[in-house]
Amino acid sequence: MFESQIIAVTGASGGIGRAIAEMFIVHGAKVAISDRSLPTKTAQDIGAKAYECDVSKDKNVTAFIDAVEADLGPIDVFVSNAGVGFGNGPHVAGGNNKSWELSWQINVMSSVYAARRLMPRWLDNQQGRFIITASAAGLLNQIGSASYTATKHAAVAFAESIAIEHADAGIRAHCVCPQYVRTNMTKGMKMAENGQDDLLEPVDVSNALLEAMKNDEFLVLPHKVVKKYTLGRAHDHEAWLDGMIKFRRSLKDENIPL
């Protein structure tokens, strides 16, 4: 399906990014991976080409794309996977400006920077595929992190904009929205380890993405229950909020850190 295509994946030294990169390699693609620190070992282990890229900066994302295209050829699929999350602190707006700004730059603007570089050529060629790893928090809510929730909602909205604005130009968009996945981000997170729904492995996410691409589906939901929750939220927002408030109380009663 992706034989000889050029794929670029950010935030891919491990976790979901690595799993997605491996999936594309298995299907015949040439894959470039990046992370804040050069992911040399991961690249050697899976057969990818490694690049260093701090996606919070426009010039770095542009440089990554340009380097990949100089080394491997024009990018066919871009996977905007890098993400960060920070806790609220003492209250919902307790996070400092730095954490909010970094969340915005990495969770949202990094995709904008990449699309800004790729879209002109993709529009000329009438083809391209842009994948954003958002989160179920982008459809629902991450209790304990307003900055993560807000920016992941924005990430979903930007992915939707790509799908709506450029479908007629042959450009496809996919938005990956898992709940908790066993990665460095969830390591030691009691809410993830003791959650009411499954803690999935990164390969489960890459498999769900592959299936969505085969079926030309925008929304990728590795945790099937997220569809139920999202429909419930849309059907009765007040009831959904009440349920989330009760869920938060239950976490506090069980002394699970938020």
Buried (B, 14 or more C-beta within 10 A) or exposed (E): EBEEBBBBBBBBBBBBBBBBBBBBBEBEBBBBBBBBEBBEEBBEEBEBBBBBBBBBBBEBBBBBBEBBBEEBEBBBBBBBBBBBBBBBBEEEEEBEEEBBEBBBBBBBBBBBBBBBBBBEEBBEEEEBBBBBBBBBBBBBBBBBBBBBBBBBBBBBEBBBEBBEEBEEBEBBBBBBBBBBBBBEBBEEBBBBEEBEBBBBBBBBBBBBBBEBBEEEBBBBBBBEEBEEBBEBBEEEEEEBEEBBEEEBEEBEEEEBEE
